[in-house]
Amino acid sequence: MKKSITFIAAMLGLGITVGKAQTAALQVIHNCADPAAATVDIYAGNTLLIDNLNFRFASATFTSIPSGTNIVIGVAPGTSTNANQAIATFTVNFAANSRNIVVADGIVTPGNGFNPSSMTRPFTLATYTSAIAAAPNVTTTSILVHHGSTDAPTVDVVAPFTGTNPVIPNILVNNASYGAFAGYVNLPTANYKLQVRDQFSENVVQEYSAPLQALNLGGAPITVVASGFLNPAQNSNSTNTFGLWVATSAAGSLIPLPTSTTTSTRLQAIHNCADALASTVDVWFRSATTGTAAVLLLDNFAFRTASPYIDVPTAQTVTLSVAPATSTNVSQAIANFTYNLMASAKYQLIASGIVSPAGYTPNNTVAPFTMVANAAVKERAVNTNSTEVLIFHGATDAPAVNIVSPPSTTLATNLTYGTYNSLGYNVLPTANYPINVNSGTTTVAAYTAPLSSLNLQGAAITVLASGFLNPANNSTGPAFGLWAATATGGSLIPLPTLTITSISENNSLSTNLSVYPNPFTTELSIANVSALNLNVVITDLTGKTVSSFVSKESKISVNTAELQNGVYILSVSNDKNKATYKIVK
């Protein structure tokens, strides 16, 4: 049987003179979830330093480690009898008077039993060289976070509802990737909820309880490690499942943080009420989590602006109150809306309708002020090369419409006031598109959706029909248009109006043609239904000809890759008629 040893003996075994050597402090944490390394021995040179260190155990903090000299650390199976049996060795050299935390991570077993495998996640020792001996004071806990889960993605660690603004995510650790340490976070010693979220801090992977106060961790430095496998089925069906575990400065088993029911979800508010009486409002927020007093969520929230996505509590009553922009407290609200939100959903609330008792058609009885909720929204597209577009009809005096991208892509059908397009998000390759708003067979308006020009690759956006189709009947309010809200919030983005017109006296030619896409990128197409012999000319706004040719193909393709972004005039003619179009790149 192996004997436990003191580190004095280890130093003597390394041939180091204690009286002259400066020292460092060291703690070793076993976080390698591979069962092949369930118990290990740690050697310093040929001397046994730690005997039988189990997975999710921490050693005592050695305070007399030699500094300024190379030390070969060997990790061997728990059954080892000498340093030559090490499965891995690492050379370390600790700075004088430093405090060091070494975490064993990775995969030992070769082959395909683990994903990622030992080839991409080899067994390793991750070292943090700036550990501290104590928190700044006895009412604070200092938390060092280490990502040691081989199959977990880059994540954020968030403490919801604990920041100065309770609904803005309090991100404790940003973009923690495998093998990395995040510097210390100092928190008042209390009991918290901690969420592991994706790297965008949007979607909760798992929530945990962090009972710092209940564990009497005031004044203590601790190390929290992400440990185990997120997908055990792809990792030899391991029972070492993903979790957050705490190591204190004392030796012993790591402390598991208990999982918790997710207590938050995400919500975006959009102001699309075109009534002048509500042109700018305050939005107040109340829930059990944020306390009895209402929180001013959005101050001077203007028409055609959106909030960013914020954290809101789940499984409890949440009240949003809309008040005049001059409000000083929630009692001045003109409308209150109560929700009980689910953690499994993500929400968008759009303010629409009429507040004023007169001056609008339809009036506030037919189209009253309301908040339209959608529980199936996204903060970003699934595919980074696409843009996902949700469409909402928020124009009180506009009829049911179809939204079409010519020549033939239907984005929404029979969209009525106060509703979203029934099929949800349109997944579109990120490009610039023409958009027609059609009432029956009549085009009410035409727009450009410049998804590429606006750099909306990978974005999920909401396009709103906004304003009044007939401002004269609505207190000369803002005119109808299509406006886009992004996940980051801010002023809505107006989609530019697009006019595609024939200026010939005889429209027989234009009725046989279709020009698409408009806006275009690298190619413009002309559908020549009757295969007429056509003279095609493209000029810029100065009148300079940039392309000119003759074709009678049924589909004429124009290579526009070398054209600069801007507006051009396309003229298509035969010996009898001429049609002219404004086109946009």
C-alpha positions as CSV (number, residue, x, y, z in Angstrom):
1,M,0.0,0.0,0.0
2,K,1.3,3.5,-0.9
3,K,1.9,5.9,2.0
4,S,0.8,9.5,2.2
5,I,3.7,11.9,2.3
6,T,4.3,15.4,3.3
7,F,5.4,18.0,0.8
8,I,8.6,18.5,2.7
9,A,9.6,15.0,1.7
10,A,8.6,15.7,-1.9
11,M,10.9,18.7,-2.0
12,L,13.7,16.7,-0.6
13,G,13.0,14.0,-3.2
14,L,13.4,16.7,-5.8
15,G,16.7,17.7,-4.4
16,I,15.6,21.3,-3.5
17,T,17.1,23.1,-0.5
18,V,14.1,24.3,1.5
19,G,16.0,27.1,3.4
20,K,17.0,28.9,0.2
21,A,14.0,28.3,-2.1
22,Q,11.1,30.6,-2.6
23,T,7.8,28.9,-2.7
24,A,4.3,29.0,-4.3
25,A,0.9,27.6,-3.4
26,L,-0.9,24.9,-5.4
27,Q,-4.3,23.2,-5.3
28,V,-5.2,20.3,-7.7
29,I,-8.8,19.7,-8.8
30,H,-9.7,16.4,-10.6
31,N,-12.2,17.2,-13.3
32,C,-11.4,14.6,-16.0
33,A,-14.8,12.8,-16.5
34,D,-13.3,9.9,-18.4
35,P,-13.8,6.8,-16.2
36,A,-10.3,5.6,-17.2
37,A,-9.0,8.3,-15.0
38,A,-11.6,8.0,-12.2
39,T,-8.9,7.9,-9.6
40,V,-5.3,9.2,-10.2
41,D,-2.0,9.6,-8.4
42,I,-0.1,12.9,-8.8
43,Y,3.7,12.8,-8.8
44,A,6.2,15.6,-8.5
45,G,9.2,14.2,-10.2
46,N,9.6,10.7,-8.7
47,T,7.8,11.6,-5.5
48,L,4.2,10.9,-4.8
49,L,2.5,14.2,-4.1
50,I,-1.2,13.2,-4.0
51,D,-2.4,9.7,-3.5
52,N,-5.8,8.5,-4.9
53,L,-7.3,11.8,-6.0
54,N,-10.8,10.9,-7.2
55,F,-12.9,12.6,-9.9
56,R,-14.6,15.7,-8.6
57,F,-12.2,15.9,-5.6
58,A,-9.8,18.8,-4.8
59,S,-6.5,18.4,-3.0
60,A,-5.5,20.5,0.0
61,T,-3.7,23.7,-0.9
62,F,0.0,23.0,-0.7
63,T,1.7,26.2,0.4
64,S,5.4,25.2,0.0
65,I,5.7,24.3,-3.6
66,P,9.2,25.2,-5.0
67,S,9.1,28.2,-7.3
68,G,11.4,29.3,-10.1
69,T,12.3,25.7,-11.0
70,N,10.9,23.2,-13.5
71,I,8.9,20.5,-11.8
72,V,7.6,17.5,-13.8
73,I,4.1,16.7,-12.7
74,G,3.1,13.1,-13.5
75,V,-0.5,11.8,-13.5
76,A,-0.8,8.1,-13.0
77,P,-3.6,5.6,-12.4
78,G,-4.7,5.3,-8.8
79,T,-3.1,1.8,-8.6
80,S,0.4,3.2,-9.5
81,T,3.5,2.3,-7.5
82,N,5.9,4.7,-9.1
83,A,6.1,7.8,-11.4
84,N,7.1,5.7,-14.4
85,Q,3.5,4.6,-14.7
86,A,2.2,8.1,-15.4
87,I,-0.3,8.4,-18.3
88,A,0.7,12.0,-18.8
89,T,3.4,14.3,-17.6
90,F,3.5,18.1,-17.6
91,T,6.4,20.5,-16.8
92,V,5.4,23.4,-14.6
93,N,7.4,26.3,-13.2
94,F,5.5,28.4,-10.6
95,A,6.3,32.1,-9.9
96,A,7.5,32.9,-6.4
97,N,4.7,33.6,-3.9
98,S,2.1,32.8,-6.5
99,R,-1.1,30.9,-5.8
100,N,-2.0,28.3,-8.5
101,I,-5.0,26.2,-9.2
102,V,-4.5,23.2,-11.5
103,V,-7.5,21.5,-13.0
104,A,-7.3,18.1,-14.7
105,D,-9.6,18.0,-17.8
106,G,-10.0,16.0,-21.0
107,I,-10.2,12.5,-22.3
108,V,-7.7,9.7,-21.7
109,T,-9.3,6.8,-23.5
110,P,-8.2,6.5,-27.2
111,G,-10.7,5.7,-30.0
112,N,-14.2,6.7,-30.7
113,G,-15.9,6.2,-27.4
114,F,-16.0,9.9,-26.6
115,N,-17.2,12.9,-28.7
116,P,-15.0,15.0,-28.9
117,S,-12.3,12.3,-28.6
118,S,-9.0,12.3,-26.9
119,M,-7.5,13.6,-30.2
120,T,-9.3,16.9,-29.9
121,R,-9.8,17.0,-26.1
122,P,-6.6,15.3,-24.8
123,F,-6.0,14.9,-21.1
124,T,-4.5,18.1,-19.8
125,L,-3.8,20.2,-16.8
126,A,-5.2,23.7,-17.0
127,T,-3.4,26.1,-14.7
128,Y,-4.7,29.4,-13.2
129,T,-1.7,31.3,-11.8
130,S,-3.4,34.2,-10.1
131,A,-5.5,32.5,-7.5
132,I,-6.3,34.4,-4.3
133,A,-6.3,33.4,-0.6
134,A,-9.4,35.2,0.4
135,A,-12.3,37.3,-0.9
136,P,-12.1,41.1,-0.4
137,N,-14.2,41.0,2.7
138,V,-16.3,38.6,4.8
139,T,-19.5,39.6,3.1
140,T,-18.2,38.8,-0.4
141,T,-17.6,35.5,-2.2
142,S,-15.0,35.4,-4.9
143,I,-15.8,33.0,-7.7
144,L,-13.3,31.7,-10.3
145,V,-15.1,29.8,-13.1
146,H,-13.4,27.1,-15.2
147,H,-15.0,25.4,-18.3
148,G,-13.9,21.8,-18.1
149,S,-16.8,20.0,-19.9
150,T,-15.3,18.5,-23.1
151,D,-18.5,18.4,-25.1
152,A,-20.1,21.6,-24.0
153,P,-20.0,24.7,-26.3
154,T,-18.9,28.2,-25.5
155,V,-21.2,29.5,-22.8
156,D,-22.1,32.5,-20.7
157,V,-22.9,32.3,-17.0
158,V,-25.7,34.7,-16.0
159,A,-27.3,35.6,-12.6
160,P,-30.8,36.7,-13.7
161,F,-32.5,39.6,-11.9
162,T,-29.4,40.6,-9.8
163,G,-28.0,43.5,-11.7
164,T,-28.7,47.2,-11.2
165,N,-31.5,46.9,-13.8
166,P,-33.2,43.5,-12.9
167,V,-34.3,42.8,-16.4
168,I,-31.0,43.4,-18.2
169,P,-29.0,40.1,-18.1
170,N,-26.3,40.2,-15.4
171,I,-23.6,38.3,-17.3
172,L,-21.0,37.1,-14.8
173,V,-18.9,35.1,-17.3
174,N,-18.9,36.0,-21.0
175,N,-17.9,33.5,-23.7
176,A,-16.3,30.8,-21.5
177,S,-14.8,28.1,-23.8
178,Y,-13.5,24.7,-23.0
179,G,-10.3,24.7,-21.0
180,A,-10.4,28.4,-20.1
181,F,-10.7,30.2,-16.8
182,A,-12.7,33.3,-16.3
183,G,-11.2,35.8,-13.8
184,Y,-12.7,36.1,-10.3
185,V,-16.3,37.5,-10.0
186,N,-16.9,39.1,-6.6
187,L,-20.6,38.7,-5.4
188,P,-22.2,39.7,-2.1
189,T,-22.6,36.4,-0.2
190,A,-26.2,35.5,-0.8
191,N,-28.2,32.7,-2.4
192,Y,-28.4,33.0,-6.2
193,K,-29.7,31.4,-9.3
194,L,-27.0,30.9,-11.9
195,Q,-27.8,30.1,-15.5
196,V,-25.5,28.5,-18.1
197,R,-26.6,30.1,-21.4
198,D,-25.4,30.0,-24.9
199,Q,-22.6,32.3,-25.9
200,F,-25.1,35.0,-26.9
201,S,-26.6,34.9,-23.4
202,E,-30.0,34.2,-25.0
203,N,-31.0,30.6,-24.4
204,V,-30.7,28.8,-21.0
205,V,-28.9,25.4,-21.1
206,Q,-29.5,24.8,-17.4
207,E,-30.2,26.8,-14.3
208,Y,-28.6,26.1,-10.9
209,S,-29.0,27.2,-7.3
210,A,-25.8,28.7,-5.9
211,P,-26.4,28.9,-2.1
212,L,-23.3,30.9,-1.2
213,Q,-24.9,32.1,2.0
214,A,-26.3,28.7,3.1
215,L,-22.8,27.2,2.5
216,N,-21.2,29.9,4.7
217,L,-18.9,31.1,1.9
218,G,-18.6,34.7,3.0
219,G,-15.0,35.8,2.6
220,A,-14.1,32.6,0.7
221,P,-12.6,32.2,-2.7
222,I,-14.1,29.3,-4.6
223,T,-13.6,27.6,-8.0
224,V,-16.7,26.7,-9.9
225,V,-16.0,24.1,-12.7
226,A,-18.3,23.1,-15.5
227,S,-17.9,19.3,-15.3
228,G,-19.1,16.1,-17.0
229,F,-20.8,15.4,-20.3
230,L,-23.6,17.4,-21.8
231,N,-24.4,14.4,-24.0
232,P,-23.6,11.2,-22.1
233,A,-24.9,9.0,-24.9
234,Q,-22.1,10.2,-27.2
235,N,-19.5,9.7,-24.4
236,S,-19.6,6.0,-23.5
237,N,-23.0,6.5,-21.8
238,S,-21.1,8.0,-18.9
239,T,-22.9,8.7,-15.7
240,N,-20.8,11.8,-15.2
241,T,-23.4,14.2,-16.5
242,F,-22.9,17.9,-17.0
243,G,-23.2,20.2,-13.9
244,L,-21.6,23.0,-12.0
245,W,-19.4,21.9,-9.1
246,V,-17.7,24.0,-6.4
247,A,-14.2,23.5,-5.0
248,T,-13.2,25.4,-1.9
249,S,-9.7,26.0,-0.7
250,A,-10.0,22.9,1.6
251,A,-9.5,19.3,0.4
252,G,-12.4,17.1,-0.3
253,S,-15.3,16.3,-2.6
254,L,-16.5,19.1,-4.9
255,I,-19.9,20.5,-4.0
256,P,-22.6,20.1,-6.6
257,L,-24.8,23.0,-7.4
258,P,-28.4,21.8,-7.4
259,T,-30.3,22.2,-10.7
260,S,-33.2,24.6,-10.6
261,T,-36.4,25.2,-12.7
262,T,-35.6,27.9,-15.1
263,T,-36.8,31.2,-13.7
264,S,-36.6,33.5,-16.7
265,T,-37.4,33.9,-20.3
266,R,-36.7,36.6,-22.9
267,L,-39.1,39.4,-24.2
268,Q,-38.9,42.2,-26.7
269,A,-41.4,45.1,-26.8
270,I,-42.1,47.1,-30.0
271,H,-44.0,50.4,-30.0
272,N,-46.2,50.4,-33.1
273,C,-49.2,52.4,-31.9
274,A,-49.5,55.3,-34.4
275,D,-51.9,57.3,-32.3
276,A,-50.4,60.8,-31.6
277,L,-51.6,60.5,-28.0
278,A,-49.2,57.6,-27.4
279,S,-46.4,58.8,-29.6
280,T,-44.0,58.4,-26.6
281,V,-44.8,56.4,-23.6
282,D,-43.2,55.0,-20.4
283,V,-43.4,51.2,-19.7
284,W,-43.4,50.0,-16.1
285,F,-42.8,46.5,-15.0
286,R,-43.9,44.6,-11.8
287,S,-43.4,41.0,-10.6
288,A,-42.7,39.1,-7.4
289,T,-39.1,38.7,-8.5
290,T,-38.4,42.5,-9.0
291,G,-40.3,43.4,-5.8
292,T,-43.5,45.2,-4.9
293,A,-42.4,48.6,-6.4
294,A,-42.8,48.8,-10.2
295,V,-39.6,49.2,-12.2
296,L,-39.4,51.8,-15.0
297,L,-38.6,49.4,-17.8
298,L,-38.6,51.7,-20.9
299,D,-38.4,55.5,-20.4
300,N,-39.7,57.7,-23.2
301,F,-40.4,54.7,-25.5
302,A,-41.1,56.3,-28.9
303,F,-43.4,55.1,-31.7
304,R,-41.5,52.9,-34.1
305,T,-38.8,51.8,-31.7
306,A,-38.1,48.4,-30.1
307,S,-36.5,47.3,-26.9
308,P,-33.7,44.8,-26.9
309,Y,-34.6,41.3,-25.7
310,I,-34.7,41.5,-21.9
311,D,-35.0,38.9,-19.1
312,V,-38.5,38.5,-17.5
313,P,-39.6,36.2,-14.7
314,T,-41.5,33.0,-15.5
315,A,-44.2,31.1,-13.6
316,Q,-45.5,34.2,-11.8
317,T,-47.7,37.2,-12.6
318,V,-45.9,39.9,-14.7
319,T,-47.6,43.2,-15.2
320,L,-46.6,45.7,-17.9
321,S,-48.1,49.1,-17.6
322,V,-48.1,51.8,-20.3
323,A,-48.1,55.4,-19.1
324,P,-47.6,58.8,-20.6
325,A,-44.0,59.8,-21.2
326,T,-44.3,62.3,-18.3
327,S,-45.2,59.6,-15.8
328,T,-43.5,59.5,-12.4
329,N,-45.1,56.3,-11.1
330,V,-47.1,53.3,-12.3
331,S,-50.4,54.7,-11.0
332,Q,-50.5,57.0,-14.0
333,A,-50.7,54.1,-16.5
334,I,-53.3,54.3,-19.3
335,A,-53.3,50.6,-19.8
336,N,-52.1,47.5,-17.9
337,F,-51.4,44.1,-19.3
338,T,-50.8,40.9,-17.2
339,Y,-49.0,37.8,-18.3
340,N,-47.8,34.5,-16.9
341,L,-44.9,33.5,-19.1
342,M,-43.3,30.1,-19.7
343,A,-39.5,29.4,-19.6
344,S,-39.9,27.2,-22.7
345,A,-41.1,30.2,-24.9
346,K,-39.6,33.5,-26.0
347,Y,-41.9,36.5,-26.4
348,Q,-42.5,39.6,-28.4
349,L,-45.1,42.2,-27.5
350,I,-46.2,44.8,-30.0
351,A,-48.2,47.8,-28.9
352,S,-50.9,48.6,-31.5
353,G,-54.2,50.3,-31.9
354,I,-55.9,53.6,-31.0
355,V,-55.9,55.4,-27.7
356,S,-57.8,58.6,-28.6
357,P,-61.6,58.6,-28.3
358,A,-61.9,60.5,-31.6
359,G,-60.1,61.5,-34.8
360,Y,-59.3,58.0,-36.1
361,T,-61.0,55.6,-38.5
362,P,-61.4,52.9,-37.4
363,N,-61.7,54.3,-33.9
364,N,-60.5,53.1,-30.5
365,T,-63.6,50.9,-30.1
366,V,-63.0,48.9,-33.3
367,A,-59.1,49.0,-32.9
368,P,-58.4,49.6,-29.2
369,F,-55.0,50.0,-27.8
370,T,-53.5,46.6,-27.1
371,M,-50.3,44.6,-26.8
372,V,-50.2,41.7,-29.2
373,A,-48.2,38.8,-27.9
374,N,-46.2,36.2,-29.8
375,A,-44.6,33.3,-27.8
376,A,-42.6,31.8,-30.7
377,V,-40.1,34.5,-31.6
378,K,-36.3,34.2,-32.2
379,E,-33.3,36.4,-31.4
380,R,-31.3,35.1,-34.4
381,A,-31.6,32.9,-37.4
382,V,-30.7,29.2,-37.3
383,N,-28.5,29.5,-40.4
384,T,-25.9,32.3,-40.3
385,N,-26.2,32.7,-44.1
386,S,-30.0,33.3,-43.9
387,T,-32.3,36.0,-42.5
388,E,-35.5,34.9,-40.8
389,V,-38.3,37.3,-41.3
390,L,-41.5,37.5,-39.3
391,I,-44.3,39.8,-40.6
392,F,-46.9,41.6,-38.5
393,H,-49.9,43.7,-39.7
394,G,-50.1,46.7,-37.4
395,A,-51.8,49.3,-39.6
396,T,-55.3,49.9,-38.2
397,D,-56.9,51.2,-41.4
398,A,-55.2,48.8,-43.9
399,P,-57.2,45.9,-45.3
400,A,-56.1,42.2,-45.3
401,V,-53.1,42.0,-47.5
402,N,-50.7,39.5,-49.1
403,I,-47.0,40.1,-48.9
404,V,-45.1,39.0,-52.0
405,S,-41.6,39.1,-53.2
406,P,-41.8,39.3,-57.0
407,P,-42.0,37.3,-59.1
408,S,-43.5,34.5,-57.1
409,T,-42.4,34.2,-53.5
410,T,-45.4,34.7,-51.1
411,L,-44.3,35.7,-47.6
412,A,-47.7,36.2,-46.0
413,T,-51.3,35.5,-47.1
414,N,-54.5,37.2,-46.0
415,L,-52.7,39.0,-43.2
416,T,-55.2,41.0,-41.2
417,Y,-54.7,43.8,-38.7
418,G,-53.3,42.7,-35.4
419,T,-51.9,39.4,-36.7
420,Y,-48.6,37.8,-37.6
421,N,-48.1,35.7,-40.8
422,S,-49.6,32.4,-40.0
423,L,-46.6,30.2,-41.0
424,G,-44.1,32.1,-38.8
425,Y,-40.7,33.0,-39.9
426,N,-39.8,33.1,-43.6
427,V,-36.2,31.8,-44.0
428,L,-34.6,33.8,-46.8
429,P,-31.0,33.7,-48.2
430,T,-29.6,37.0,-47.1
431,A,-30.0,39.2,-50.2
432,N,-31.9,42.4,-51.2
433,Y,-35.5,41.8,-52.2
434,P,-38.5,43.6,-53.7
435,I,-41.6,43.4,-51.5
436,N,-45.1,44.1,-52.7
437,V,-48.0,44.7,-50.4
438,N,-51.1,43.4,-52.3
439,S,-54.8,43.9,-51.5
440,G,-56.4,41.2,-53.6
441,T,-54.7,41.7,-57.0
442,T,-53.9,45.3,-56.5
443,T,-50.5,46.4,-55.3
444,V,-51.0,48.9,-52.4
445,A,-47.3,49.6,-52.1
446,A,-43.9,48.3,-53.1
447,Y,-40.7,48.3,-51.0
448,T,-37.1,47.2,-50.9
449,A,-36.0,44.8,-48.2
450,P,-32.2,45.3,-48.3
451,L,-31.3,42.4,-46.0
452,S,-27.8,42.1,-47.5
453,S,-27.1,45.8,-47.5
454,L,-28.2,46.0,-43.8
455,N,-25.8,43.1,-42.9
456,L,-28.7,41.0,-41.6
457,Q,-26.9,37.7,-42.2
458,G,-27.9,35.4,-39.3
459,A,-30.5,37.8,-38.0
460,A,-34.1,37.2,-37.1
461,I,-36.2,40.3,-37.7
462,T,-39.8,41.4,-37.5
463,V,-41.2,43.5,-40.4
464,L,-44.3,45.5,-39.4
465,A,-46.9,47.2,-41.4
466,S,-47.1,50.5,-39.6
467,G,-48.9,53.8,-39.8
468,F,-52.1,54.8,-41.7
469,L,-53.0,54.0,-45.2
470,N,-55.2,57.1,-45.2
471,P,-53.6,59.7,-42.8
472,A,-56.3,62.2,-43.7
473,N,-58.9,60.1,-41.9
474,N,-56.5,59.5,-38.9
475,S,-55.6,62.9,-37.5
476,T,-52.9,63.3,-40.3
477,G,-50.9,60.6,-38.6
478,P,-47.8,58.8,-39.9
479,A,-48.2,57.3,-43.3
480,F,-48.3,53.6,-44.0
481,G,-44.9,51.8,-44.5
482,L,-43.0,48.6,-43.7
483,W,-40.6,48.9,-40.9
484,A,-38.1,46.3,-39.5
485,A,-37.3,45.6,-35.9
486,T,-34.0,43.7,-35.0
487,A,-33.2,41.8,-31.9
488,T,-30.9,44.5,-30.6
489,G,-33.7,47.0,-30.4
490,G,-33.6,50.7,-31.2
491,S,-35.3,52.7,-33.9
492,L,-37.2,50.6,-36.4
493,I,-35.6,50.5,-39.9
494,P,-37.8,51.8,-42.7
495,L,-37.9,49.7,-45.8
496,P,-37.4,52.0,-48.7
497,T,-40.3,52.5,-51.1
498,L,-39.8,51.0,-54.5
499,T,-41.4,52.2,-57.7
500,I,-41.2,49.9,-60.7
501,T,-43.1,51.7,-63.5
502,S,-43.7,51.5,-67.2
503,I,-43.5,55.0,-68.8
504,S,-44.6,53.9,-72.3
505,E,-47.9,55.0,-73.6
506,N,-48.7,51.4,-74.7
507,N,-48.4,48.9,-71.8
508,S,-48.6,45.8,-74.0
509,L,-44.8,45.3,-73.7
510,S,-44.6,45.7,-69.9
511,T,-47.4,43.2,-69.4
512,N,-45.2,40.6,-71.0
513,L,-42.2,41.4,-68.8
514,S,-41.2,40.7,-65.2
515,V,-37.9,42.0,-63.7
516,Y,-36.5,40.3,-60.7
517,P,-35.0,40.3,-58.2
518,N,-35.2,43.9,-57.4
519,P,-33.1,44.9,-55.5
520,F,-30.5,42.6,-57.2
521,T,-27.0,41.5,-56.3
522,T,-24.9,39.7,-58.9
523,E,-27.6,38.9,-61.5
524,L,-30.7,40.5,-62.8
525,S,-33.4,38.5,-64.6
526,I,-36.0,39.6,-67.2
527,A,-38.8,37.2,-67.8
528,N,-39.7,37.7,-71.5
529,V,-42.9,35.7,-71.6
530,S,-43.5,36.1,-75.4
531,A,-39.9,35.7,-76.4
532,L,-39.9,39.1,-78.0
533,N,-36.8,40.4,-79.6
534,L,-35.7,43.0,-77.1
535,N,-33.2,45.8,-76.8
536,V,-32.0,46.0,-73.2
537,V,-30.1,49.0,-71.8
538,I,-29.0,49.8,-68.2
539,T,-27.9,53.3,-67.3
540,D,-26.9,54.9,-64.1
541,L,-28.5,58.0,-62.7
542,T,-26.1,60.2,-64.7
543,G,-27.3,58.6,-67.9
544,K,-24.1,56.6,-68.5
545,T,-24.8,53.3,-70.1
546,V,-23.4,50.4,-68.1
547,S,-24.9,47.5,-70.1
548,S,-26.5,47.2,-73.5
549,F,-27.5,44.1,-75.6
550,V,-30.2,42.5,-77.6
551,S,-31.9,39.2,-76.7
552,K,-35.0,37.2,-77.4
553,E,-34.5,34.5,-74.7
554,S,-37.6,33.7,-72.6
555,K,-35.4,34.4,-69.6
556,I,-32.8,37.0,-70.0
557,S,-30.0,37.0,-67.4
558,V,-27.8,40.0,-66.9
559,N,-24.5,39.7,-65.1
560,T,-24.5,42.6,-62.6
561,A,-21.6,41.5,-60.4
562,E,-19.4,44.4,-61.4
563,L,-22.0,47.1,-60.8
564,Q,-21.6,49.4,-57.8
565,N,-24.4,49.5,-55.3
566,G,-26.9,52.1,-56.2
567,V,-30.0,52.9,-58.3
568,Y,-30.1,52.3,-62.1
569,I,-32.6,52.7,-65.0
570,L,-33.5,49.6,-67.0
571,S,-35.0,50.3,-70.4
572,V,-36.5,47.4,-72.4
573,S,-37.8,48.1,-75.9
574,N,-38.8,46.6,-79.2
575,D,-39.7,48.3,-82.5
576,K,-43.1,49.3,-81.1
577,N,-43.0,49.8,-77.3
578,K,-40.7,50.7,-74.5
579,A,-40.8,49.9,-70.7
580,T,-38.6,51.6,-68.2
581,Y,-37.9,50.4,-64.6
582,K,-36.0,51.7,-61.6
583,I,-33.8,48.9,-60.3
584,V,-31.6,48.8,-57.2
585,K,-28.4,47.1,-56.2
